[in-house]
Amino acid sequence: MSETWSPDIVVDRRIVAVVNLAGIGAAVAAAYHASQTGEWMPLMAVSMLLALVVLFITSE
């Protein structure tokens, strides 16, 4: 059985950079939306999604 519980995903550095920039853009947009409307759910959803992306891309 494997020592790690997350799958190993091999990703090119350019794809990681694009995903990081898209995540930053999504977080900024969600934070702006939350500040304008007071609705916190989109910000929480984006934050959780980014945490999962970081978990699976950086897992070794």
C-alpha positions, 0 to 999 in steps of 0.5 A: 500500500502507498505511504501517501493518501493523495495521488501523485500528479505530475504537472508542468511548471507553466501549468502550475504558474497559470493555475496559481495566477488563476487562483489569485485572480479568483480569490481577489474577485471573490474577496471583492464580491464579499466586500461589496455584497457581504456574501461570504460563501463565494470567498469560502468556496474559492478558498477551499478549492485553492486549498485542494489544488495546492494539496494535490499539486504539491503532494509528494 
